[in-house]
Amino acid sequence: MEFASAVYADLCRIRQQAPLVVNITNNVVTNVTANALLALGASPAMTHHPVDAAELAGLARAVVLNMGTPGEENTASLLAAAAAAGGAGVPIAFDPVAVGATSRRREVAKRLLETVGLAAIRGNASEILYLAGSNAASRGVDSLHASREAAKAAMSLAQGLGCVVCVSGEIDVVTDGREVIELAGGHAMMTRVTGLGCTATALVGAFLAVNPDRLTATVHAMAVMAAAGALAAAGAAGPGSLAVRFLDLLYTLTEADIAAGSRRLS
């Protein structure tokens, strides 16, 4: 229970402090991630206007950047928020959605990585492999690689960027370039609900807001994601009821739930 206790302590901090987590995210998941952050106990702000994004980022405890719909205004907002957060010392979590799939996404990711230092990156194996310089295969937003296949690439990327990298999948692999931590939990049905990967990155942002240890914060966020997903799936008839139960679990999650639904492997 020692691991679950540490995760739960951070979760309680979020519930007590309700940190402002600013999200410049994709149009598909704005409502999903806002509801997840509210259920968790954080205070989400969602914006797609560059000036608004910059001002909010300067007020935030954490900023989440998601390039899932890389239109001109969304991209300008991502860059404005990144610059403002970097200037204010606000931790940034980045979700490189389908980064290797199109030239536009590759360009947006490159510009973001050149703009500011990141606290954490959360992506699937194909996304992390691409960012690390591999010619990884993907199918849109879906990975064609298992998370452990990207472990070495994640370490290299973390070392090169000076941030934490999380490869999410059946086994979550989290590294700061020195230490590698693996987590088990969640459920395969989670991949049938739009936006749960993006939600994982939003949760990383919330935990970065209350824990200055970036590796620990990211691991704890993924443990909560895994536990809520596993327990939600256990009583779900399908993806629709899983989505509802997942929000309920985030709201009611206990230390015992975290121990039951997630497991640190290393």
C-alpha positions as CSV (number, residue, x, y, z in Angstrom):
1,M,0.0,0.0,0.0
2,E,3.0,2.3,0.2
3,F,2.8,3.3,-3.5
4,A,-0.9,3.7,-3.3
5,S,-0.6,5.9,-0.2
6,A,1.9,8.2,-2.0
7,V,-0.4,8.5,-5.0
8,Y,-3.4,9.1,-2.8
9,A,-1.5,11.9,-0.9
10,D,-1.0,13.8,-4.2
11,L,-4.7,13.2,-5.2
12,C,-5.8,14.7,-1.9
13,R,-3.6,17.7,-2.6
14,I,-5.4,18.2,-5.9
15,R,-8.8,17.9,-4.2
16,Q,-7.8,20.4,-1.4
17,Q,-6.0,22.9,-3.6
18,A,-8.1,22.8,-6.8
19,P,-5.1,24.0,-8.9
20,L,-5.9,25.9,-12.1
21,V,-4.9,23.7,-15.0
22,V,-5.0,25.5,-18.4
23,N,-5.7,23.4,-21.4
24,I,-5.1,24.2,-25.0
25,T,-6.4,21.0,-26.3
26,N,-8.0,19.5,-29.4
27,N,-11.6,20.2,-30.4
28,V,-12.6,16.6,-30.0
29,V,-11.8,16.2,-26.3
30,T,-12.3,19.6,-24.7
31,N,-15.4,18.6,-22.8
32,V,-14.0,15.2,-21.9
33,T,-10.8,16.5,-20.3
34,A,-12.5,19.4,-18.6
35,N,-14.9,17.0,-16.9
36,A,-12.1,14.6,-15.9
37,L,-10.2,17.4,-14.3
38,L,-13.3,18.6,-12.5
39,A,-14.0,15.1,-11.2
40,L,-10.4,14.7,-10.1
41,G,-10.6,18.0,-8.1
42,A,-8.7,20.4,-10.3
43,S,-9.9,23.6,-11.8
44,P,-9.7,23.4,-15.6
45,A,-9.6,26.3,-18.0
46,M,-10.0,25.6,-21.7
47,T,-9.1,28.1,-24.5
48,H,-8.3,28.3,-28.1
49,H,-7.5,32.0,-28.4
50,P,-3.8,33.0,-28.5
51,V,-4.0,36.1,-26.3
52,D,-6.4,34.4,-23.8
53,A,-4.2,31.4,-23.7
54,A,-1.1,33.4,-22.9
55,E,-2.8,35.3,-20.1
56,L,-4.3,32.2,-18.6
57,A,-1.0,30.3,-18.8
58,G,0.7,32.9,-16.7
59,L,-2.0,32.4,-14.0
60,A,-2.0,28.6,-14.0
61,R,-0.4,26.0,-11.8
62,A,0.1,23.8,-14.9
63,V,-0.5,24.0,-18.6
64,V,-1.5,21.1,-20.9
65,L,-0.7,21.4,-24.6
66,N,-2.4,19.0,-27.0
67,M,-1.9,19.3,-30.7
68,G,-4.7,17.0,-31.8
69,T,-6.4,19.5,-34.1
70,P,-3.6,21.6,-35.4
71,G,-5.5,24.5,-37.1
72,E,-3.9,27.9,-37.3
73,E,-5.6,29.4,-34.2
74,N,-5.1,26.3,-32.1
75,T,-1.4,26.2,-33.0
76,A,-1.0,29.9,-32.3
77,S,-2.6,29.3,-28.9
78,L,-0.3,26.4,-28.2
79,L,2.8,28.5,-28.9
80,A,1.5,31.5,-27.0
81,A,0.7,29.4,-23.9
82,A,4.0,27.6,-24.1
83,A,5.9,30.9,-24.2
84,A,3.9,32.4,-21.3
85,A,4.1,29.3,-19.1
86,G,7.8,29.0,-19.8
87,G,8.4,32.7,-18.8
88,A,6.3,32.2,-15.6
89,G,7.9,28.9,-14.6
90,V,4.7,27.0,-14.9
91,P,5.1,23.3,-15.7
92,I,3.9,22.1,-19.1
93,A,2.6,18.7,-20.1
94,F,2.6,18.0,-23.9
95,D,0.5,15.5,-25.8
96,P,2.0,15.0,-29.4
97,V,-1.2,13.6,-30.9
98,A,-0.4,11.6,-34.0
99,V,2.8,13.5,-34.4
100,G,4.3,11.4,-37.1
101,A,1.1,11.1,-39.2
102,T,1.3,14.3,-41.2
103,S,3.7,17.0,-42.2
104,R,1.5,19.6,-40.3
105,R,1.7,17.7,-37.1
106,R,5.5,17.2,-37.4
107,E,5.9,21.0,-38.0
108,V,3.7,21.9,-35.0
109,A,5.6,19.6,-32.7
110,K,8.9,20.9,-33.9
111,R,7.9,24.5,-33.2
112,L,6.7,23.6,-29.7
113,L,9.8,21.7,-28.8
114,E,11.9,24.7,-29.9
115,T,9.8,27.2,-28.0
116,V,10.0,26.2,-24.4
117,G,11.2,23.5,-22.0
118,L,8.6,20.9,-21.0
119,A,8.0,19.2,-17.7
120,A,6.5,16.1,-19.3
121,I,5.4,14.4,-22.5
122,R,2.7,11.8,-22.6
123,G,2.1,9.8,-25.8
124,N,1.7,6.4,-27.2
125,A,4.6,4.3,-28.4
126,S,4.5,5.5,-32.1
127,E,4.4,9.2,-31.0
128,I,7.3,8.8,-28.6
129,L,9.3,6.8,-31.1
130,Y,8.8,9.5,-33.7
131,L,9.8,12.4,-31.4
132,A,12.9,10.4,-30.5
133,G,13.9,10.2,-34.1
134,S,12.6,6.8,-35.1
135,N,10.7,6.1,-38.3
136,A,7.8,4.8,-36.3
137,A,4.6,3.4,-37.8
138,S,1.2,4.7,-36.8
139,R,-2.4,4.6,-37.9
140,G,-3.7,8.1,-37.3
141,V,-3.8,8.6,-33.5
142,D,-3.4,4.9,-32.9
143,S,0.0,3.3,-32.1
144,L,1.2,0.3,-34.0
145,H,3.9,-0.4,-31.3
146,A,3.7,-1.7,-27.8
147,S,4.8,0.7,-25.0
148,R,7.8,-1.3,-24.0
149,E,9.2,-1.1,-27.6
150,A,9.6,2.6,-27.0
151,A,11.3,2.5,-23.6
152,K,14.8,3.2,-24.9
153,A,13.5,5.9,-27.2
154,A,11.7,7.5,-24.2
155,M,14.9,7.5,-22.2
156,S,16.8,9.1,-25.0
157,L,14.1,11.7,-25.6
158,A,13.9,12.5,-21.8
159,Q,17.6,13.0,-21.7
160,G,17.7,15.2,-24.8
161,L,14.8,17.4,-23.7
162,G,15.4,17.4,-20.0
163,C,11.9,16.3,-19.2
164,V,9.9,13.3,-18.1
165,V,8.5,11.1,-20.9
166,C,5.6,8.7,-20.5
167,V,4.7,6.0,-23.0
168,S,1.2,4.9,-22.3
169,G,-0.2,1.6,-23.2
170,E,-1.1,-1.8,-21.7
171,I,2.0,-1.2,-19.6
172,D,2.8,2.5,-18.9
173,V,6.5,3.3,-19.2
174,V,7.7,6.5,-17.4
175,T,11.2,7.9,-17.4
176,D,13.2,10.9,-16.6
177,G,16.2,9.6,-18.7
178,R,17.8,7.9,-15.7
179,E,15.1,5.9,-13.9
180,V,12.4,3.9,-15.7
181,I,9.2,3.1,-13.9
182,E,6.5,0.7,-15.3
183,L,2.9,0.6,-14.3
184,A,0.2,-1.9,-14.9
185,G,-3.6,-1.3,-14.7
186,G,-6.4,0.1,-16.8
187,H,-8.4,-1.9,-19.3
188,A,-8.4,-2.5,-23.0
189,M,-11.9,-1.0,-23.3
190,M,-10.4,2.4,-22.5
191,T,-9.1,2.5,-26.1
192,R,-12.7,2.5,-27.3
193,V,-13.5,5.9,-25.6
194,T,-12.5,9.0,-27.4
195,G,-10.2,11.2,-25.4
196,L,-8.9,9.0,-22.6
197,G,-5.4,9.3,-23.9
198,C,-5.7,13.0,-23.9
199,T,-7.3,12.8,-20.4
200,A,-4.1,11.0,-19.2
201,T,-2.1,14.0,-20.2
202,A,-4.5,16.4,-18.6
203,L,-4.2,14.4,-15.3
204,V,-0.4,14.6,-15.6
205,G,-0.8,18.4,-15.7
206,A,-2.9,18.3,-12.5
207,F,-0.4,16.2,-10.7
208,L,2.5,18.5,-11.9
209,A,0.6,21.3,-10.3
210,V,0.9,19.8,-6.8
211,N,4.1,17.8,-6.9
212,P,7.4,19.5,-8.0
213,D,9.0,16.1,-8.6
214,R,8.1,15.7,-12.3
215,L,8.8,11.9,-12.5
216,T,6.8,11.2,-9.4
217,A,3.9,13.5,-10.5
218,T,3.7,11.8,-13.8
219,V,3.8,8.3,-12.4
220,H,1.1,9.2,-9.8
221,A,-1.1,10.7,-12.6
222,M,-0.9,7.5,-14.6
223,A,-1.6,5.3,-11.6
224,V,-4.8,7.2,-11.0
225,M,-5.7,6.9,-14.7
226,A,-5.0,3.2,-14.5
227,A,-7.0,2.6,-11.3
228,A,-10.0,4.6,-12.4
229,G,-10.0,2.9,-15.8
230,A,-9.7,-0.6,-14.4
231,L,-12.4,-0.2,-11.8
232,A,-14.7,1.6,-14.2
233,A,-14.4,-1.2,-16.8
234,A,-15.1,-3.9,-14.2
235,G,-18.7,-2.7,-13.9
236,A,-19.3,-1.4,-17.5
237,A,-21.4,-2.9,-20.1
238,G,-19.4,-1.2,-22.9
239,P,-17.5,2.0,-23.7
240,G,-20.4,4.3,-23.0
241,S,-21.0,3.2,-19.4
242,L,-17.2,3.0,-18.9
243,A,-16.9,6.7,-19.8
244,V,-19.5,7.6,-17.2
245,R,-18.1,5.3,-14.6
246,F,-14.6,6.6,-15.2
247,L,-15.6,10.1,-14.2
248,D,-17.4,8.8,-11.1
249,L,-14.3,6.8,-10.1
250,L,-12.1,9.9,-10.5
251,Y,-14.5,11.7,-8.1
252,T,-14.6,9.0,-5.5
253,L,-11.2,7.3,-5.9
254,T,-9.7,6.1,-2.6
255,E,-6.4,4.8,-1.5
256,A,-7.7,1.3,-1.6
257,D,-9.0,1.8,-5.1
258,I,-5.6,2.9,-6.3
259,A,-4.0,-0.2,-4.8
260,A,-6.7,-2.4,-6.4
261,G,-6.6,-0.9,-9.9
262,S,-2.9,0.0,-10.5
263,R,0.4,-1.7,-9.8
264,R,4.0,-0.4,-10.0
265,L,6.1,-3.0,-11.7
266,S,9.5,-1.3,-11.3
